[in-house]
């Protein structure tokens, strides 16, 4: 993942700005906008991801995540969260962070969706460090929600081919400090969500200035 992610980002003309430092171990939580999030984070340092089962079969990204040892979660199967959570321990013991997207799905980036706390239970039970990250994107025409974010009923190939046509995609990642130890998973979830929102407000790309509204008499047609 660390070796191939920068190549994938170059193919997509993604220029990356990073604030802060990714954690050396523990659990990292991040907002989720697109399949681009995975190579973006993966290029920053070696890490293992938890991803929904469907990603395993996606073109390109599926191969990349399978090769990187991603832990796949089947949310439709009762008890799978517990089973996947049990696989965190050997990853942490190897000195790698486990990265999760606790919103449970990707979005258009207009807001950070509520966090699901279940995958934070292993960190709470074992006292592992937990920290937050935020990702945001920029396109010249401000169409990020429709052309970089991958959500709703979008399909991969049309979205990916359109993204390949972009001259430049700018991305920002911001990493926050670890939470204090001793929190339960519910409190972790609440504080991490607040931290992702804070990072987004601080590091989000500025929106392009709106055109000046026409005067009451209408535009000048001369």
N, C-alpha and C positions, 0 to 999 in steps of 0.2 A: 504493500500500500504506500509506504513512504517513498519507494523508488518510482512507482508508476504515476502517482498522483500529480506531481509537477508536470509531467508530459501531457496528461489529460487536461490540465488547466491551460496549458499553452495551446492545445488544439482548439479550445473554446475561447481563446484570447482573453482569459481571466487575469486581471492584474490585482494582486493581493496586498492589502495593508493590514498590519497586525499591531495591536496594542496589548501590552502585557505579555505574559508567558504561559503557555499551556502547562498543566500540572505534570509532574514527573510520575505520579502514581495516584491511586484512589479512583474516585468516580467524578467524571465531568458531565454536566448537563448543559444542553444547548437548545435554543429555538431551532425550528426545522422549517425550511422554505423550499428545498429542492434537492434532487440527487447530487447537485453540485456541492452541497454541504459536505458530503462524505470525502471526496478527494481534497477539498479545501482544508478540512480538519486533518485529514491523513497526511497532508504534505507538511504540516507544522511540526509533527514529531510522531514516532511510532505509538499507536494506540489501537485498542480493540473496540469495535462498535457492537451495539445491540440494535438490531433492525427487524422490521416486520418480515414475516416469512415470504411475502410476495416478492421482495427485492431479490431473493436468491435466483429467480428466473429472468430478471430484467437483462436485456442486452447490455454489454459493456460493463455497466455498474454491477450487475449480478456476478460476473466473473471477477471483477476487482474485489468485491466484498467477500466472496467465497475464498479467494486466494489469501485474503488478509485475516482469515480466522474469525470472521464476524459471527456473533452469537445470534441466531435467528429465533424470533419469538412468534409463536402462533397464538394470537390473542383469542381465537375462537376455541381453543382447547383449554379446558379448565385445568388449572394447576401448572400451566406452562410457564407462567411468570416465576413461580417458585423454583421450577427446574432450571430455568435460565439463570436466575439469581444465584443458584448454587454453583454455577460455572464461573462466577466472578473471582472466587478465591485464588485459583491457580494463576489467573491473569495478574491480580494484585501482587501475588507472591513473586512473580517474575519482574516486578517493578514497572509495569505498564498501567496506564490509566484505562478504565472502561468508560466509553462515551455513550450516553443515552440521550434520546430525544423524548422527554417526558410529556410533551403535548400529545403524543400518540399518533400524530399525523402531521403532514406538512400543511402550510397555509399560504395565503397571498401576502403575508407580512404586515398587514395593517394593524395587527395586534398580536400579542403573545397569548396563545390559547392556555386555558387552565392546565396545570401539571397533574399527572397521575403519579402518586407517590409510591406505588407498590415496588418498583425496581430500586428504590432507595433503601429498602429494608435491610439488605445485606450490609450497606455502609453504616447504617445506624446500629446494627447489631454488633459489628466488628470494630467500630470506631475508626473507619477509614476516612481520610480527608476527602471532602466533597467541595467542588467549586463550580462556578457557572461561566458560560461563554455566550456571546451573542454574535450572530452573523447577519450582515446586511449587504445588499447589492445595489448597483447603480447602472443604468443605461442612459444614453444621451437623450432619448425621447421619453424617459420616465415611464417606461412600460414594464417595469420589473415584475409586477404582480401577474402580468399576463404572459411574459416571455422568458423570465428566469425562474420564477417560482413554479413549482410543479405540484399541482393540487387539484382537488375536485375530480372531475371526470376527464382530465387531460390524458392523452395517450403518448407513450414514450417517443416513438420515432418522429411524428410530426413536430413535437416539441423540441427534440434534440436537433433535428435538421434546421429548424428555424433558429435555434440558439447558435448553431455553427455559422450562420450567416452574419452574425453581429461583428462589427468591426472591433469593439472593445466592450468587455464587461468588467466593471470594477467591483471588488469585493472587500469588505472589511470584517475582520474578526477581532473581538475584544475579549480578553480573559480577565476574570475577577479573582480576588483572593479567596482562599479556602474559608469555609464556615468554621466557627468555633466548634470544638468537639462536644459530645454529650447530648445532641439534639435527637428527638425521635423523627421518624420519616415524614410525618405530617408537618412538623415545624421546619424540617429541612426543605420540604417542597414549597412551603409558603415563602421562606426567605430566598430560596434560589429563584423562584419566579420573580420576586421583587427585584433581585439583582439583575436578571436578564433584561427586565423592563428598564432598569436604570441604565445599564450599559447601552441599550438601544437608543435611549434618549440622548446620551452623551456622544455616541459615535455615529449616529445615523447620518447618511448623506443628506445634504441640504436639498430641498425641493427646488426645482427651477422656478424663477419668478413668474407669476401669472401675468398675462397680457393686461394692459390697462383697459378698463371697461370703456365702452363707447359712451360718449356724452349723450344727454337727453335728446339732442336734436339729431342723433345718428352720426355715422361716420362721414367724413368728408369724401365725396364722390368725384371731386374735380380732377 
